[in-house]
Each structure stands twice: as C-alpha cells, then as structure tokens.
Amino acid sequence: MKKGFTAVELVFIIVVLGILSAVVLPKLFGTREDTFVARAATNISTFVSDITHCYMAQGGFENGKENIYKMTSVAFPIQIGTNNCLDVTDVTQTSITLSISEADLCGDLWRIDSLAEFKELVSKDIDGTAKEIPSIDSRILIFGTQKN
C-alpha cells in the first residue's frame, strides 16, 4: 500500500488554505494599522501630560520650538507612517503652537474620543471662541494656558 496524498486531497488542502488566507490576512493588516494609531495616541497623551506637568512646575514654557525636548520625552513630529499627525511649530512662555494633520491614518487618530476632545480644546482660544482653521489637512492650532 502506498503512503501519501492523492491529487484531489492536495487540491482540497490548497483551496482550504486559500480561503483561510483570504479571510485572515486582511484582519492582520488592519490590526497592524490599529497598532500604529494606538502608539501615536499614547504619544500624544504622554505629550499632553508632560507639558501640563512642566507648566505646573515652572509656571510657563521655555520660549523656542527647540525647547520642547526639555519638556517631554515624546519625539516630534508624532507620525503614522510618513504623515505628521502632530507637530510643534512654536513655543512661547504661555502657549504651544501645534500643527495637526488628518491625512490617511492620522484621521483615524483624531476620531478617538479623548483625542477628538483634545483637538477641540486646542482649536479654541483661551476665551472659548473658535479659531479660524486654514484647511482640513493642515490645521494650525494653539494649545494655550492662561495664568491666573
């Protein structure tokens, strides 16, 4: 008696593997993208926490964009792939100017509830009036604090 698989059995196995890969592979790629978005969201949360602590401890920020690295351990710009989702464009004693992009996966990032609230907060002046937003893909926003 010969041992081995018949041609029909081999074809059946190939068809089953093809069906499984057609179902599983797209889910794996989606999970990978979710990981990139989650990492960027964590970096933004860390950034906000760091600058809040810095402001509370020192009563303000050090002027100059290059000083952002003294206030946080988060590397800038915060990217997903090649898209800059969040970048610091200027730092003054009382405010940090941010550039926010919604290109590609960055758009998914800003739809996360807590980050949508952050984006809403930084898109308003200190008195609560909405700022003008130049374009949908490149938004220049101010994260400002008011000294009492």
Backbone as CSV, one residue per row, in Angstrom:
resi,resn,N_x,N_y,N_z,CA_x,CA_y,CA_z,C_x,C_y,C_z
1,MET,0.834,-1.165,0.000,0.000,0.000,0.000,0.887,1.238,0.000
2,LYS,0.580,2.191,-0.874,1.361,3.416,-0.973,0.884,4.422,0.065
3,LYS,1.881,5.155,0.619,1.552,6.205,1.573,1.690,7.541,0.872
4,GLY,0.802,8.509,1.195,0.851,9.828,0.586,-0.547,10.343,0.319
5,PHE,-0.589,11.528,-0.298,-1.864,12.167,-0.594,-2.173,12.024,-2.072
6,THR,-3.455,11.942,-2.348,-3.869,11.916,-3.744,-3.946,13.362,-4.247
7,ALA,-4.052,13.528,-5.545,-4.127,14.853,-6.149,-5.376,15.589,-5.672
8,VAL,-6.472,14.891,-5.499,-7.718,15.504,-5.040,-7.549,16.036,-3.617
9,GLU,-6.893,15.259,-2.766,-6.664,15.703,-1.396,-5.772,16.952,-1.360
10,LEU,-4.739,16.981,-2.178,-3.840,18.132,-2.237,-4.567,19.386,-2.735
11,VAL,-5.400,19.227,-3.751,-6.164,20.352,-4.270,-7.119,20.870,-3.199
12,PHE,-7.758,19.958,-2.482,-8.674,20.343,-1.415,-7.933,21.142,-0.334
13,ILE,-6.763,20.696,0.082,-5.961,21.392,1.099,-5.564,22.781,0.600
14,ILE,-5.168,22.914,-0.664,-4.779,24.205,-1.231,-5.965,25.167,-1.249
15,VAL,-7.147,24.667,-1.597,-8.348,25.507,-1.614,-8.679,25.987,-0.200
16,VAL,-8.615,25.099,0.779,-8.913,25.474,2.163,-7.916,26.522,2.655
17,LEU,-6.625,26.333,2.376,-5.615,27.313,2.783,-5.834,28.663,2.095
18,GLY,-6.230,28.650,0.850,-6.531,29.885,0.130,-7.687,30.637,0.749
19,ILE,-8.733,29.926,1.118,-9.890,30.558,1.754,-9.502,31.143,3.109
20,LEU,-8.750,30.380,3.893,-8.306,30.874,5.200,-7.437,32.125,5.069
21,SER,-6.523,32.123,4.121,-5.652,33.293,3.956,-6.447,34.505,3.464
22,ALA,-7.474,34.286,2.657,-8.302,35.390,2.180,-9.087,36.022,3.329
23,VAL,-9.410,35.255,4.348,-10.152,35.762,5.497,-9.213,36.371,6.537
24,VAL,-8.090,35.727,6.811,-7.209,36.116,7.907,-6.292,37.291,7.552
25,LEU,-5.699,37.324,6.366,-4.713,38.348,6.020,-5.245,39.776,6.102
26,PRO,-6.436,40.069,5.600,-6.926,41.451,5.759,-7.075,41.869,7.215
27,LYS,-7.467,40.942,8.084,-7.598,41.270,9.506,-6.237,41.545,10.132
28,LEU,-5.204,40.844,9.702,-3.862,41.085,10.223,-3.357,42.462,9.821
29,PHE,-3.615,42.886,8.587,-3.173,44.201,8.147,-3.933,45.304,8.880
30,GLY,-5.218,45.092,9.145,-5.997,46.065,9.906,-5.485,46.194,11.329
31,THR,-5.086,45.103,11.929,-4.543,45.118,13.284,-3.238,45.891,13.325
32,ARG,-2.445,45.765,12.312,-1.168,46.479,12.247,-1.402,47.991,12.202
33,GLU,-2.347,48.422,11.400,-2.670,49.847,11.323,-3.210,50.357,12.654
34,ASP,-4.038,49.547,13.317,-4.560,49.922,14.630,-3.428,50.111,15.642
35,THR,-2.389,49.306,15.519,-1.229,49.425,16.407,-0.530,50.757,16.201
36,PHE,-0.371,51.191,14.953,0.265,52.481,14.665,-0.556,53.637,15.241
37,VAL,-1.872,53.557,15.093,-2.758,54.596,15.615,-2.693,54.616,17.147
38,ALA,-2.700,53.438,17.771,-2.636,53.355,19.235,-1.315,53.925,19.763
39,ARG,-0.219,53.644,19.082,1.086,54.169,19.511,1.094,55.698,19.421
40,ALA,0.567,56.251,18.345,0.513,57.713,18.193,-0.389,58.328,19.257
41,ALA,-1.515,57.678,19.564,-2.428,58.184,20.591,-1.745,58.203,21.960
42,THR,-0.986,57.170,22.258,-0.242,57.115,23.518,0.791,58.225,23.578
43,ASN,1.490,58.467,22.472,2.485,59.539,22.441,1.848,60.910,22.671
44,ILE,0.684,61.135,22.080,0.002,62.419,22.270,-0.440,62.574,23.728
45,SER,-0.974,61.521,24.314,-1.380,61.569,25.724,-0.187,61.851,26.631
46,THR,0.939,61.211,26.342,2.155,61.446,27.118,2.616,62.888,26.967
47,PHE,2.573,63.406,25.741,2.960,64.792,25.477,2.115,65.765,26.292
48,VAL,0.798,65.586,26.262,-0.100,66.478,26.989,0.191,66.413,28.485
49,SER,0.384,65.215,29.005,0.706,65.051,30.418,2.027,65.732,30.766
50,ASP,3.043,65.528,29.932,4.364,66.118,30.183,4.327,67.636,30.181
51,ILE,3.660,68.229,29.192,3.664,69.699,29.137,2.810,70.294,30.249
52,THR,1.786,69.571,30.681,0.975,70.033,31.804,1.819,70.061,33.074
53,HIS,2.553,68.974,33.314,3.423,68.919,34.498,4.498,69.993,34.430
54,CYS,5.062,70.194,33.269,6.101,71.208,33.081,5.554,72.601,33.384
55,TYR,4.379,72.887,32.863,3.782,74.205,33.084,3.462,74.413,34.563
56,MET,2.921,73.375,35.188,2.569,73.487,36.608,3.819,73.668,37.471
57,ALA,4.888,72.985,37.131,6.117,73.058,37.924,6.874,74.359,37.720
58,GLN,6.878,74.872,36.482,7.699,76.036,36.167,6.903,77.319,35.969
59,GLY,5.587,77.206,35.895,4.760,78.391,35.700,4.761,78.912,34.277
60,GLY,5.226,78.128,33.344,5.264,78.527,31.934,6.160,77.607,31.142
61,PHE,6.297,77.916,29.874,7.145,77.129,28.986,8.390,77.929,28.640
62,GLU,9.449,77.237,28.231,10.642,77.928,27.724,10.394,78.302,26.278
63,ASN,10.688,79.547,25.918,10.471,80.016,24.549,11.333,79.237,23.563
64,GLY,10.783,78.982,22.389,11.513,78.336,21.305,11.110,76.888,21.096
65,LYS,10.863,76.550,19.849,10.442,75.192,19.478,11.459,74.148,19.916
66,GLU,12.751,74.491,19.852,13.791,73.527,20.203,13.733,73.116,21.676
67,ASN,13.062,73.890,22.514,12.965,73.580,23.946,11.882,72.563,24.269
68,ILE,11.105,72.147,23.284,10.054,71.162,23.530,10.651,69.859,24.057
69,TYR,11.888,69.545,23.655,12.521,68.298,24.087,12.939,68.346,25.550
70,LYS,12.987,69.531,26.147,13.256,69.655,27.579,11.989,69.402,28.396
71,MET,10.838,69.503,27.732,9.567,69.390,28.434,8.922,68.006,28.319
72,THR,9.320,67.227,27.309,8.687,65.931,27.078,9.691,64.937,26.497
73,SER,9.414,63.674,26.739,10.257,62.624,26.163,9.734,62.147,24.813
74,VAL,8.615,62.695,24.379,7.999,62.287,23.115,8.775,62.907,21.950
75,ALA,9.102,62.080,20.971,9.797,62.561,19.773,8.800,63.248,18.842
76,PHE,9.233,64.364,18.259,8.386,65.102,17.330,8.994,65.104,15.958
77,PRO,8.169,65.128,14.920,6.711,65.103,14.949,6.193,63.714,15.296
78,ILE,4.961,63.657,15.802,4.312,62.373,16.040,3.744,61.936,14.702
79,GLN,4.220,60.789,14.227,3.891,60.327,12.878,3.185,58.983,12.888
80,ILE,2.426,58.772,11.830,1.956,57.437,11.461,2.413,57.260,10.028
81,GLY,3.348,56.351,9.831,3.969,56.198,8.515,4.782,57.431,8.207
82,THR,4.482,58.074,7.086,5.202,59.289,6.703,4.398,60.558,6.988
83,ASN,3.215,60.406,7.565,2.349,61.558,7.846,2.596,62.102,9.248
84,ASN,2.810,63.405,9.340,2.962,64.072,10.630,1.585,64.367,11.195
85,CYS,1.147,63.571,12.161,-0.182,63.777,12.749,-0.197,64.967,13.689
86,LEU,0.901,65.178,14.424,1.003,66.292,15.357,2.445,66.774,15.380
87,ASP,2.624,68.070,15.220,3.957,68.655,15.286,3.887,69.973,16.046
88,VAL,4.962,70.297,16.718,5.065,71.568,17.424,5.701,72.571,16.470
89,THR,5.039,73.696,16.233,5.586,74.700,15.326,6.178,75.897,16.060
90,ASP,5.728,76.143,17.317,6.298,77.258,18.082,5.977,77.060,19.561
91,VAL,6.864,77.591,20.405,6.645,77.553,21.851,6.936,78.944,22.402
92,THR,5.984,79.489,23.156,6.195,80.758,23.853,6.045,80.490,25.344
93,GLN,6.176,81.530,26.144,6.072,81.399,27.600,4.719,80.828,28.018
94,THR,3.648,81.172,27.289,2.300,80.774,27.704,1.564,79.864,26.727
95,SER,2.175,79.524,25.589,1.441,78.684,24.636,2.376,77.840,23.785
96,ILE,1.789,76.809,23.236,2.481,75.935,22.293,1.624,75.890,21.032
97,THR,2.228,76.197,19.881,1.506,76.165,18.617,1.713,74.789,17.996
98,LEU,0.622,74.162,17.623,0.658,72.808,17.079,0.147,72.780,15.655
99,SER,0.679,71.861,14.869,0.183,71.592,13.532,-0.425,70.192,13.554
100,ILE,-1.686,70.098,13.196,-2.400,68.818,13.219,-2.804,68.445,11.801
101,SER,-2.540,67.191,11.419,-2.920,66.701,10.100,-3.927,65.566,10.249
102,GLU,-4.837,65.477,9.299,-5.814,64.388,9.272,-5.611,63.478,8.071
103,ALA,-4.435,63.505,7.474,-4.158,62.689,6.289,-4.073,61.207,6.672
104,ASP,-4.615,60.366,5.842,-4.559,58.907,5.991,-4.946,58.457,7.399
105,LEU,-4.080,57.669,8.055,-4.396,57.129,9.373,-4.454,58.191,10.460
106,CYS,-3.881,59.363,10.207,-3.978,60.456,11.185,-5.447,60.829,11.405
107,GLY,-6.255,60.722,10.373,-7.685,60.986,10.522,-8.335,60.028,11.504
108,ASP,-7.930,58.749,11.452,-8.435,57.765,12.417,-8.005,58.132,13.831
109,LEU,-6.785,58.615,13.952,-6.246,59.008,15.255,-7.105,60.091,15.893
110,TRP,-7.457,61.112,15.128,-8.201,62.238,15.688,-9.675,61.932,15.897
111,ARG,-10.141,60.754,15.461,-11.520,60.339,15.732,-11.639,59.584,17.053
112,ILE,-10.519,59.255,17.703,-10.569,58.641,19.028,-11.148,59.676,19.989
113,ASP,-12.111,59.269,20.814,-12.861,60.223,21.645,-11.981,61.187,22.424
114,SER,-11.023,60.680,23.185,-10.213,61.570,24.022,-9.360,62.513,23.180
115,LEU,-8.887,62.064,22.024,-8.080,62.929,21.164,-8.956,63.916,20.399
116,ALA,-10.180,63.521,20.110,-11.110,64.464,19.471,-11.384,65.619,20.431
117,GLU,-11.485,65.313,21.738,-11.680,66.361,22.737,-10.450,67.257,22.820
118,PHE,-9.260,66.668,22.763,-8.013,67.443,22.778,-7.956,68.364,21.566
119,LYS,-8.288,67.807,20.405,-8.284,68.605,19.173,-9.282,69.747,19.279
120,GLU,-10.445,69.491,19.846,-11.455,70.532,20.042,-10.942,71.606,21.005
121,LEU,-10.274,71.173,22.079,-9.729,72.115,23.048,-8.682,73.021,22.424
122,VAL,-7.758,72.446,21.688,-6.672,73.256,21.138,-7.113,74.067,19.931
123,SER,-8.306,73.812,19.427,-8.775,74.599,18.292,-9.609,75.796,18.738
124,LYS,-9.591,76.096,20.031,-10.312,77.258,20.548,-9.333,78.180,21.265
125,ASP,-9.633,79.457,21.239,-8.857,80.423,22.006,-9.123,80.210,23.486
126,ILE,-8.321,80.861,24.311,-8.468,80.721,25.756,-9.867,81.132,26.213
127,ASP,-10.458,82.136,25.581,-11.790,82.578,25.993,-12.906,81.689,25.438
128,GLY,-12.551,80.631,24.682,-13.535,79.670,24.199,-14.069,79.935,22.817
129,THR,-13.694,81.056,22.185,-14.174,81.313,20.836,-13.376,80.475,19.839
130,ALA,-14.050,79.988,18.828,-13.395,79.126,17.844,-12.402,79.923,17.015
131,LYS,-11.292,79.281,16.682,-10.285,79.910,15.832,-10.569,79.579,14.385
132,GLU,-10.022,80.379,13.503,-10.102,80.052,12.085,-9.156,78.900,11.804
133,ILE,-9.631,77.941,11.048,-8.807,76.800,10.700,-8.524,76.904,9.203
134,PRO,-7.231,77.034,8.813,-6.899,77.305,7.423,-7.312,76.225,6.426
135,SER,-7.120,74.950,6.752,-7.505,73.897,5.814,-7.805,72.633,6.587
136,ILE,-8.417,71.676,5.902,-8.798,70.454,6.592,-7.609,69.523,6.822
137,ASP,-6.582,69.572,5.961,-5.451,68.664,6.101,-4.315,69.229,6.939
138,SER,-4.220,70.527,7.053,-3.135,71.126,7.824,-3.720,72.181,8.726
139,ARG,-3.930,71.839,9.970,-4.563,72.751,10.902,-3.518,73.281,11.876
140,ILE,-3.428,74.571,11.985,-2.526,75.198,12.935,-3.365,75.588,14.150
141,LEU,-3.039,75.008,15.275,-3.843,75.192,16.458,-2.964,75.633,17.624
142,ILE,-3.525,76.332,18.540,-2.778,76.801,19.706,-3.248,76.041,20.931
143,PHE,-2.306,75.476,21.658,-2.596,74.916,22.967,-2.164,75.984,23.950
144,GLY,-3.094,76.751,24.458,-2.757,77.883,25.288,-3.218,77.700,26.711
145,THR,-2.524,78.325,27.633,-2.925,78.305,29.018,-2.971,79.740,29.506
146,GLN,-3.788,79.977,30.487,-3.975,81.327,30.985,-3.485,81.374,32.432
147,LYS,-2.589,82.309,32.720,-2.111,82.475,34.095,-3.169,83.210,34.897
148,ASN,-3.375,82.756,36.122,-4.344,83.436,36.987,-3.652,84.511,37.793
